[in-house]
């Protein structure tokens, strides 16, 4: 049922963006593909680490229908836990971005703490899969409409394959805290605008809303309550090939605390530097605050990403 819903919503996105782009022609003599920005967010769409921009990744050049794929590998350490993420995108007709990501979440000492407290053993890792599509419904304005931002709308399906097993192992205890399911659907709308002539180099500001049922972005499962949360980022060019990014992502607080074993989510933020090494390669490093992830507070985590556009 949920997969059918996602398919229907994706179809609606395609129709909406097609209508919005009707009658537009690709300009003659269009320049070659731009540098490999934006980055991939952890959910596999164009953005920074934690949040998205309205700019799509690796659009096709000239009259081509399909852009070349882009892939990225991310990693971060959260206390004694760690996340490793792989993502891929494909751009269609400069209007659609198909995104995929997989996050492997090693739970560190948490399974041992659960066993010490309850005598019950649980899995020591989780896997979160995200697949979805975004549609560019408003192109960024030029000339007399330069004030108009680019706007995308998106839908994505998330599945955390092992979280049900953990709840079953704990005899439904996790479910009593607010956990309801191992999958969920998210909807996003994001606006982005590039500003030039104000600072020595251009900068980009983005803001968006996300409708979600996810706990810790889905890393800790999903609830049956849908919340709308805010996110934003700023991207500042220091040099033509060096970018400073700052971002903020609000987290819904839908999970109750269970002593020191499960804590309430906190909002996320990060600071990062991205180096454009070539027309294909971007290398990024930064720090993030992810709040409590299950029982452990992440005061500051190192983030790294390598992204390649074919």
TAUR-V300445 format. One record per residue. N is the residue number from 1. BURIAL is 1 if it has 16 or more other ideal C-beta (glycine too) atoms within 10 Angstrom, else 0. Layout:
# TAUR-V300445
N	BURIAL
N	BURIAL
This chain:
# TAUR-V300445
1	0
2	0
3	0
4	0
5	0
6	1
7	0
8	0
9	1
10	1
11	0
12	0
13	1
14	1
15	0
16	0
17	1
18	0
19	0
20	1
21	1
22	0
23	0
24	0
25	0
26	0
27	0
28	0
29	0
30	0
31	0
32	0
33	1
34	0
35	1
36	1
37	1
38	1
39	1
40	1
41	1
42	1
43	1
44	1
45	1
46	1
47	1
48	1
49	1
50	1
51	1
52	1
53	1
54	1
55	1
56	1
57	1
58	1
59	1
60	1
61	0
62	0
63	0
64	0
65	0
66	0
67	1
68	1
69	0
70	1
71	1
72	1
73	0
74	1
75	0
76	1
77	0
78	1
79	1
80	0
81	1
82	1
83	1
84	0
85	1
86	0
87	1
88	1
89	1
90	1
91	1
92	1
93	1
94	1
95	1
96	1
97	1
98	1
99	1
100	1
101	1
102	0
103	1
104	0
105	1
106	0
107	1
108	1
109	0
110	1
111	1
112	0
113	1
114	1
115	0
116	0
117	0
118	0
119	0
120	0
121	0
122	1
123	0
124	0
125	0
126	1
127	0
128	1
129	1
130	1
131	1
132	1
133	1
134	1
135	1
136	1
137	1
138	1
139	1
140	1
141	0
142	0
143	0
144	0
145	0
146	0
147	0
148	0
149	1
150	1
151	1
152	1
153	1
154	1
155	1
156	1
157	1
158	1
159	1
160	1
161	0
162	1
163	1
164	1
165	0
166	1
167	1
168	0
169	1
170	1
171	0
172	0
173	1
174	1
175	1
176	0
177	1
178	1
179	1
180	1
181	1
182	1
183	1
184	1
185	1
186	1
187	1
188	1
189	1
190	1
191	1
192	1
193	1
194	1
195	0
196	0
197	0
198	0
199	0
200	0
201	0
202	0
203	1
204	1
205	1
206	1
207	1
208	1
209	0
210	1
211	0
212	1
213	1
214	1
215	1
216	1
217	1
218	1
219	1
220	1
221	1
222	1
223	1
224	0
225	0
226	1
227	0
228	0
229	1
230	0
231	1
232	1
233	1
234	0
235	1
236	1
237	1
238	0
239	0
240	0
241	0
242	0
243	1
244	0
245	1
246	1
247	1
248	1
249	1
250	1
251	1
252	1
253	0
254	1
255	1
256	0
257	0
258	1
259	0
260	0
261	1
262	1
263	1
264	0
265	1
266	1
267	1
268	1
269	1
270	1
271	1
272	1
273	0
274	1
275	0
276	1
277	0
278	0
279	0
280	1
281	0
282	1
283	0
284	1
285	0
286	1
287	0
288	1
289	1
290	1
291	1
292	1
293	1
294	1
295	1
296	1
297	0
298	1
299	0
300	0
301	1
302	0
303	1
304	0
305	1
306	0
307	1
308	1
309	1
310	0
